[in-house]
Amino acid sequence: GLARAYGGIIAANLNQALFEYHVAKRKLIVSVEFKYNQLIYQLLKLFEGELIDQTFIAQGVNIIINLPDTHRKKFSEHLKNQTKGSAVIKDLID
């Protein structure tokens, strides 16, 4: 009887508990020419990424982003295609 009572309480609490989905993300550094800066913002919206930091350099922009692992390949393909292969994308290890 006691196990059944505890089981019922646990089941009731699990039904009321709030669950959060964890999405594995990858931090990347993306280097592009100035003219492609806005493209990064568009692709971040499309692929559910977030801008962490950006640094303007003589050759263009270095942008640090967080991107869901599941979108990394498609993001990279789109960016490479739209920048005619000039974008450089590297994993950033903390």
Secondary structure, DSSP 8 states (H G I E B T S, - for coil): -HHHHHHHHHHHHHHH--------EEEEEEEE-GGGHHHHHHHHHHTT-EEEEEEEETTEEEEEEEEEGGGHHHHHHHHHHHTTT--EEEE---
